[in-house]
Amino acid sequence: MGGVLDILILIGKVLISVTTIALGISWGVRGEMRTALAVCAVLLAVGIFWTNFAGLLIPTILLAYMAGVLMERGWHRAARQRRQDQEDGSAAG
């Protein structure tokens, strides 16, 4: 029975991690820094009582938040446009 419980705990942790990344990105896209920092503060408090897993979620949220901000600001679109401009320039030259 212990093996099944371990698998269920692992699945739960994976789902929490995926949800954390999704929330962080959505908060970054919407520019909700206060929400992201508040959740990090809660996780820091929870991390004192609940293993290191809560502590690992803090950098995950912050990195996902930053990725969302970069996506919102069009960082990936700007990089793609630069590549196209370079290709067009080399083809013309």
NORGIPE-V132951 format. One record per pair of residues at least 6 apart in sequence whose ideal C-beta (glycine too) atoms are under 7 Angstrom apart, sorted by the first residue. I is the first residue (numbers start at 1). GAP is how many residues later the second one is. Records with the same first field share a line. If there is no record, write none. Layout:
# NORGIPE-V132951
I = GAP / GAP
This chain:
# NORGIPE-V132951
13 = 40
17 = 43
20 = 37 / 40 / 41 / 44
21 = 39 / 43
24 = 12 / 36 / 37 / 40 / 41 / 44
25 = 39 / 42 / 43
26 = 42
27 = 8 / 9 / 38 / 41
28 = 36 / 37 / 38 / 39 / 40 / 41 / 44
29 = 39 / 42 / 43
36 = 25 / 29
39 = 22
40 = 18 / 21 / 22
43 = 11 / 14 / 15
44 = 14
46 = 8
47 = 7 / 8
